[in-house]
């Protein structure tokens, strides 16, 4: 496992945790009743959208890197 794979895995784990936090905020689970609804929905939506963006970018980068590895193998 090379350094780039470790960074990709770390990015995917971080994005997954942000997604979980965003979903928890949107659903209101494990939050005290004093947290305003508009704050929860705004922050939860932004965190969920950001996490989905990061997961998509990680997958795209992984696929692009996989294509580059395949083309390098063909040329050898």
C-alpha positions as a printed Julia matrix, in Angstrom:
76×3 Matrix{Float64}:
   0.0    0.0     0.0
   1.63   3.23   -1.16
   1.28   6.72    0.26
  -1.28   7.81   -2.34
  -3.56   4.88   -1.43
  -3.32   5.8     2.25
  -4.33   9.4     1.47
  -7.25   8.2    -0.67
  -8.44   5.92    2.12
  -8.08   8.67    4.69
 -10.07  11.06    2.48
 -12.86   8.51    2.04
 -13.04   7.85    5.79
 -13.12  11.57    6.58
 -15.86  12.23    4.01
 -17.89   9.31    5.4
 -17.65  10.69    8.93
 -18.75  14.14    7.73
 -21.69  12.48    5.95
 -22.72  10.69    9.15
 -22.52  13.94   11.14
 -24.59  15.71    8.48
 -27.27  13.02    8.61
 -27.33  13.15   12.42
 -27.82  16.91   12.26
 -30.61  16.61    9.7
 -32.46  13.94   11.67
 -31.86  15.56   15.07
 -30.69  12.35   16.71
 -28.42  12.76   19.75
 -28.9   16.54   19.84
 -30.25  18.58   22.72
 -33.64  20.21   22.26
 -32.18  23.72   22.48
 -30.53  23.49   19.04
 -32.64  25.57   16.62
 -34.16  23.73   13.69
 -33.0   26.17   11.02
 -29.42  25.84   12.28
 -29.62  22.05   12.25
 -31.07  21.88    8.73
 -28.65  24.4     7.24
 -25.52  22.93    8.79
 -26.67  19.35    8.2
 -27.46  20.05    4.54
 -24.14  21.78    3.93
 -22.19  18.98    5.61
 -24.08  16.3     3.71
 -23.57  18.06    0.37
 -19.87  18.59    1.09
 -19.4   14.95    2.07
 -21.1   13.73   -1.11
 -18.89  16.06   -3.14
 -15.74  14.77   -1.42
 -16.77  11.14   -1.9
 -17.45  11.82   -5.58
 -14.1   13.53   -6.05
 -12.3   10.69   -4.27
 -13.96   8.1    -6.52
 -13.19  10.15   -9.65
  -9.55  10.57   -8.61
  -9.27   6.85   -7.89
 -10.73   5.96  -11.3
  -8.48   8.47  -13.08
  -5.43   7.11  -11.29
  -6.51   3.57  -12.18
  -6.77   4.56  -15.85
  -3.3    6.12  -15.71
  -1.88   2.92  -14.18
  -3.49   0.81  -16.92
  -2.08   2.97  -19.71
   1.39   2.81  -18.14
   1.16  -1.0   -17.99
   0.17  -1.2   -21.69
   3.16   0.85  -22.78
   5.66  -1.4   -21.01
